[in-house]
């Protein structure tokens, strides 16, 4: 009885601490928001700019998150090398765009100057992901889950330092596209062209991926393998081919995201995949890991939260230079979702279905 009573008291104490943390977190957000709005430091145009930047940034997170959630949906493993697949796509797009820019092709054909590097980055990232799957993951498919996880971390370090060895530790400047410089005046609000184009391009690719997964034969096979690899094999589906296709498709989205990310931040380096990769994983968890629409929604929510949050929540609390804490804001949001809705924003339907 003493042990039982002690366990109950411990459970109550833990539950009380968690609820106390939730209340303090929500109270801090509300107090900071009210104080910021009352101060009136930012105009409506500035708030719109925050939201637009958050959408463009969040759409990039969503593209990367799709790779995490698709691989998890089929293999029930987290591909921690996925952030570095994103990096390889950025490098591929950078080198091709630099060459095209040197010939004057981008200035004369800005649309093709954007599309061609994206397609090339998708092909390169997809090819590297297929090699990683074949070398680092497939031989360990029947091993305990911790073993492929360690292999994924090893693959991540290998890609990072292989690219450092080939291209050096420096940071490269992505060539500008003159047609994307400046602003568009939309409803009397100046919005950067590059942010609008990045968001539109990302939404188009997400729509294409959703169509492939939901309405094509390969997509149906992916969903069947996600439900049960053994049953799918009995129905005549080549499980290995579908798994490779899943890796390639998710990596292609990440490769495209690498080019879009470079257009906004104008920097390419061998460590550039770490932070966006972790944030994209956060987005996948926010939306409900294994849920493709959830990854899209999670990325957008995270991007907007990260862009608006520092100015809206932290500045009202008197925190100096709040934008330096944007990464903390992003991961605090992950903690909040895990506390209030552990299955993620759209994860409940998947969880119930699989149950």
C-alpha positions as CSV (number, residue, x, y, z in Angstrom):
1,X,0.0,0.0,0.0
2,X,2.9,2.4,0.8
3,X,4.3,1.8,-2.7
4,X,0.9,2.3,-4.3
5,X,0.2,5.5,-2.3
6,X,3.7,6.8,-3.2
7,X,3.2,6.2,-6.9
8,X,-0.2,8.0,-6.8
9,X,1.4,11.0,-5.0
10,X,4.2,11.0,-7.5
11,X,1.7,10.9,-10.4
12,X,-0.2,13.8,-8.9
13,X,2.9,15.8,-8.3
14,X,4.1,15.3,-11.9
15,X,0.6,16.1,-13.2
16,X,0.5,19.2,-11.1
17,X,3.9,20.4,-12.4
18,X,2.9,19.8,-16.0
19,X,-0.4,21.7,-15.6
20,X,1.5,24.5,-13.8
21,X,3.9,24.7,-16.7
22,X,1.0,24.8,-19.1
23,X,-0.7,27.6,-17.2
24,X,2.5,29.7,-16.9
25,X,3.2,29.2,-20.6
26,X,-0.2,30.3,-21.7
27,X,-0.3,33.2,-19.2
28,X,3.1,34.4,-20.5
29,X,1.9,34.3,-24.1
30,X,-1.3,36.2,-23.3
31,X,0.4,38.8,-21.1
32,X,3.2,39.4,-23.7
33,X,0.7,39.6,-26.6
34,X,-1.6,42.1,-24.8
35,X,1.4,44.2,-23.8
36,X,2.8,44.2,-27.4
37,X,-0.6,45.1,-28.9
38,X,-1.2,47.9,-26.4
39,X,2.3,49.4,-27.0
40,X,1.4,49.7,-30.7
41,X,5.1,49.6,-31.8
42,X,4.4,47.7,-35.0
43,X,2.1,48.9,-37.8
44,X,-0.4,46.6,-39.6
45,X,1.9,46.5,-42.6
46,X,4.8,45.2,-40.4
47,X,2.5,42.5,-39.0
48,X,1.6,41.5,-42.5
49,X,5.2,41.3,-43.4
50,X,5.9,39.1,-40.4
51,X,3.1,36.7,-41.5
52,X,4.2,36.6,-45.2
53,X,7.8,35.8,-44.2
54,X,6.4,33.2,-41.8
55,X,4.4,31.6,-44.6
56,X,7.4,31.5,-47.0
57,X,9.7,30.1,-44.3
58,X,7.0,27.7,-43.1
59,X,6.4,26.4,-46.6
60,X,10.1,25.4,-46.8
61,X,9.9,23.6,-43.4
62,X,6.8,21.8,-44.7
63,X,8.7,20.6,-47.8
64,X,11.5,19.2,-45.7
65,X,9.0,17.8,-43.1
66,X,7.3,15.7,-45.8
67,X,10.5,13.5,-46.1
68,X,10.5,12.9,-42.4
69,X,6.9,12.0,-42.2
70,X,6.8,9.8,-45.4
71,X,9.8,7.7,-44.2
72,X,8.4,7.4,-40.7
73,X,5.0,6.4,-42.2
74,X,6.6,3.4,-44.0
75,X,9.6,2.3,-41.9
76,X,8.6,3.8,-38.5
77,X,12.1,5.4,-38.2
78,X,13.3,9.0,-38.2
79,X,15.7,9.7,-41.1
80,X,18.0,12.1,-39.3
81,X,20.2,12.4,-42.5
82,X,17.2,14.1,-44.2
83,X,18.4,17.6,-43.2
84,X,21.7,17.0,-44.9
85,X,19.8,15.7,-48.0
86,X,18.3,19.2,-48.0
87,X,21.8,20.6,-47.9
88,X,22.9,18.5,-50.9
89,X,20.0,19.9,-52.9
90,X,21.0,23.4,-52.0
91,X,24.6,22.8,-53.2
92,X,23.4,21.2,-56.4
93,X,21.2,24.2,-57.1
94,X,23.9,26.6,-56.2
95,X,26.5,25.2,-58.6
96,X,24.1,25.0,-61.5
97,X,22.6,28.5,-60.8
98,X,26.1,30.0,-60.6
99,X,27.0,28.5,-63.9
100,X,23.8,29.7,-65.5
101,X,24.2,33.1,-64.0
102,X,27.7,33.4,-65.5
103,X,26.3,32.7,-68.9
104,X,23.6,35.4,-68.5
105,X,20.9,32.7,-68.8
106,X,19.2,33.6,-65.5
107,X,18.9,37.3,-66.3
108,X,17.4,36.5,-69.7
109,X,15.2,33.7,-68.6
110,X,14.3,34.2,-64.9
111,X,11.6,31.6,-64.8
112,X,13.8,28.9,-66.2
113,X,16.6,30.2,-64.1
114,X,14.5,29.3,-61.0
115,X,12.9,26.1,-62.3
116,X,16.0,24.4,-63.7
117,X,18.1,24.6,-60.6
118,X,15.2,23.3,-58.5
119,X,14.7,20.3,-60.8
120,X,18.4,19.6,-60.8
121,X,18.5,19.8,-57.0
122,X,15.5,17.4,-56.7
123,X,17.3,14.9,-59.0
124,X,20.6,15.1,-57.0
125,X,18.9,15.0,-53.6
126,X,16.7,12.1,-54.7
127,X,19.7,10.1,-56.0
128,X,21.8,10.7,-52.8
129,X,18.8,9.6,-50.7
130,X,18.4,6.4,-52.7
131,X,22.1,5.6,-52.1
132,X,21.8,6.3,-48.4
133,X,18.8,4.0,-48.2
134,X,20.5,1.2,-50.0
135,X,23.8,1.5,-48.1
136,X,22.9,2.7,-44.6
137,X,19.3,1.6,-44.0
138,X,18.2,-1.4,-46.0
139,X,20.8,-3.8,-44.5
140,X,19.5,-2.8,-41.0
141,X,15.8,-3.0,-41.8
142,X,15.2,-6.0,-39.5
143,X,17.4,-4.6,-36.7
144,X,16.1,-3.0,-33.5
145,X,14.9,0.6,-34.0
146,X,17.9,2.1,-32.3
147,X,20.4,0.6,-34.8
148,X,18.9,2.4,-37.9
149,X,18.7,5.6,-35.9
150,X,22.5,5.4,-35.1
151,X,23.1,4.6,-38.8
152,X,21.0,7.7,-39.8
153,X,23.2,9.9,-37.5
154,X,26.3,8.4,-39.1
155,X,25.0,9.1,-42.6
156,X,24.3,12.7,-41.6
157,X,27.8,13.3,-40.4
158,X,29.2,11.5,-43.5
159,X,27.3,13.8,-45.8
160,X,28.2,17.0,-43.9
161,X,31.9,16.3,-43.8
162,X,32.1,14.8,-47.3
163,X,30.7,18.1,-48.6
164,X,33.1,20.0,-46.4
165,X,36.0,17.9,-47.8
166,X,34.9,18.5,-51.4
167,X,33.8,22.1,-51.2
168,X,35.5,23.5,-48.1
169,X,34.1,25.0,-44.8
170,X,33.2,28.3,-46.3
171,X,29.8,29.8,-47.0
172,X,28.8,30.4,-50.6
173,X,26.5,33.2,-51.8
174,X,23.6,32.0,-53.9
175,X,23.5,34.0,-57.2
176,X,20.7,36.6,-57.2
177,X,17.7,36.5,-59.6
178,X,17.1,40.1,-60.6
179,X,13.5,39.5,-61.4
180,X,12.9,38.5,-57.8
181,X,14.5,41.6,-56.3
182,X,12.3,44.4,-54.9
183,X,8.6,44.3,-53.8
184,X,5.1,43.9,-55.1
185,X,2.5,46.2,-53.9
186,X,-0.4,44.0,-52.8
187,X,-3.4,45.7,-51.3
188,X,-1.2,48.8,-50.5
189,X,1.3,46.6,-48.7
190,X,4.9,46.1,-50.0
191,X,5.7,42.3,-50.0
192,X,9.1,41.0,-51.1
193,X,8.8,39.2,-54.5
194,X,11.1,36.4,-53.4
195,X,8.9,35.5,-50.4
196,X,5.8,35.3,-52.6
197,X,7.5,33.2,-55.3
198,X,9.0,30.8,-52.7
199,X,5.7,30.3,-51.0
200,X,3.9,29.7,-54.3
201,X,6.6,27.3,-55.6
202,X,6.4,25.3,-52.3
203,X,2.6,25.1,-52.4
204,X,2.7,23.8,-56.0
205,X,5.2,21.1,-55.1
206,X,3.2,20.1,-52.0
207,X,0.1,19.9,-54.1
208,X,1.9,17.7,-56.7
209,X,3.2,15.4,-53.9
210,X,-0.2,15.1,-52.3
211,X,-1.7,14.2,-55.7
212,X,1.0,11.5,-56.3
213,X,0.5,9.9,-52.9
214,X,-3.3,10.0,-52.9
215,X,-4.3,9.4,-56.6
216,X,-1.5,7.5,-58.3
217,X,-0.7,3.8,-58.4
218,X,2.7,4.4,-56.7
219,X,1.0,6.5,-54.0
220,X,-1.6,3.8,-53.3
221,X,1.3,1.3,-53.0
222,X,3.0,3.6,-50.5
223,X,-0.1,3.8,-48.4
224,X,-0.5,0.0,-48.5
225,X,3.2,-0.6,-47.5
226,X,2.7,2.0,-44.7
227,X,-0.2,-0.1,-43.3
228,X,1.6,-3.5,-43.5
229,X,4.7,-4.4,-45.5
230,X,4.0,-8.1,-45.3
231,X,0.4,-7.8,-46.5
232,X,1.5,-5.4,-49.3
233,X,4.1,-8.0,-50.4
234,X,1.5,-10.7,-50.5
235,X,-0.6,-8.5,-52.7
236,X,2.2,-8.3,-55.2
237,X,3.7,-5.0,-54.3
238,X,7.5,-4.7,-54.6
239,X,8.1,-3.3,-51.0
240,X,11.8,-2.5,-51.6
241,X,11.0,-0.5,-54.7
242,X,8.2,1.4,-52.9
243,X,10.5,2.2,-50.0
244,X,13.2,3.5,-52.4
245,X,10.5,5.6,-54.2
246,X,9.4,7.1,-50.8
247,X,13.0,8.1,-50.0
248,X,13.5,9.6,-53.4
249,X,10.2,11.5,-53.4
250,X,10.7,12.9,-49.9
251,X,14.4,13.8,-50.8
252,X,13.3,15.5,-54.0
253,X,11.0,17.8,-51.9
254,X,13.9,18.5,-49.6
255,X,16.2,19.3,-52.5
256,X,13.7,21.8,-53.9
257,X,13.4,23.3,-50.4
258,X,17.2,23.7,-50.4
259,X,17.1,26.0,-53.4
260,X,14.1,28.0,-52.1
261,X,15.9,28.4,-48.7
262,X,19.0,29.6,-50.5
263,X,16.9,32.2,-52.5
264,X,15.7,33.7,-49.2
265,X,18.8,33.5,-47.1
266,X,21.4,33.7,-50.0
267,X,23.8,31.4,-48.2
268,X,24.9,27.8,-48.8
269,X,27.2,25.8,-46.5
270,X,27.9,22.3,-45.4
271,X,26.2,22.7,-42.0
272,X,23.1,24.5,-43.4
273,X,21.0,21.4,-43.1
274,X,21.1,21.0,-39.3
275,X,18.8,23.7,-38.0
276,X,16.2,23.6,-40.8
277,X,16.3,19.8,-40.5
278,X,15.5,19.9,-36.8
279,X,12.8,22.5,-37.3
280,X,11.3,20.4,-40.1
281,X,11.3,17.4,-37.8
282,X,9.5,19.6,-35.2
283,X,7.0,20.6,-37.9
284,X,6.4,16.9,-38.7
285,X,5.7,16.2,-35.0
286,X,3.5,19.3,-34.7
287,X,1.3,18.1,-37.6
288,X,1.3,14.5,-36.5
289,X,4.2,12.3,-37.6
290,X,3.3,10.0,-40.4
291,X,0.6,12.3,-41.7
292,X,1.4,14.1,-44.9
293,X,-1.2,16.9,-44.7
294,X,-0.1,17.2,-41.0
295,X,3.5,17.9,-42.1
296,X,2.3,20.6,-44.4
297,X,0.2,22.3,-41.8
298,X,2.8,21.8,-39.1
299,X,5.5,23.5,-41.3
300,X,3.3,26.5,-42.0
301,X,2.2,26.9,-38.4
302,X,5.8,26.6,-37.2
303,X,7.0,29.2,-39.7
304,X,4.3,31.7,-38.8
305,X,4.8,31.1,-35.1
306,X,8.6,31.6,-35.4
307,X,8.2,34.8,-37.5
308,X,5.5,36.4,-35.5
309,X,6.2,35.0,-32.0
310,X,9.3,36.9,-31.0
311,X,7.8,40.3,-31.7
312,X,4.3,39.4,-30.4
313,X,5.0,37.3,-27.3
314,X,8.5,38.2,-26.1
315,X,8.7,42.0,-26.8
316,X,5.7,42.7,-24.5
317,X,7.5,40.8,-21.7
318,X,10.4,43.3,-21.9
319,X,12.9,40.8,-23.3
320,X,15.7,42.6,-25.2
321,X,16.4,41.5,-28.8
322,X,13.6,39.0,-28.9
323,X,14.2,37.9,-32.4
324,X,17.4,36.2,-31.3
325,X,15.2,33.8,-29.4
326,X,13.2,32.7,-32.5
327,X,14.6,29.2,-32.3
328,X,13.6,28.9,-28.7
329,X,10.1,30.0,-29.7
330,X,10.0,27.3,-32.3
331,X,10.9,24.5,-29.9
332,X,8.7,25.9,-27.1
333,X,5.9,25.5,-29.5
334,X,6.9,21.8,-29.9
335,X,6.8,21.4,-26.1
336,X,3.3,23.0,-26.1
337,X,1.9,20.7,-28.7
338,X,3.3,17.7,-27.0
339,X,1.8,18.8,-23.7
340,X,-1.6,19.7,-25.0
341,X,-2.0,17.4,-28.0
342,X,0.7,14.7,-28.1
343,X,-0.6,13.1,-31.3
344,X,0.0,16.4,-33.2
345,X,-2.4,18.8,-34.9
346,X,-3.8,16.2,-37.4
347,X,-2.4,13.1,-35.8
348,X,-5.6,11.8,-34.1
349,X,-7.3,10.5,-37.2
350,X,-4.2,8.4,-38.2
351,X,-3.7,7.1,-34.6
352,X,-7.4,6.1,-34.4
353,X,-7.3,4.4,-37.8
354,X,-4.3,2.4,-37.0
355,X,-5.6,1.3,-33.7
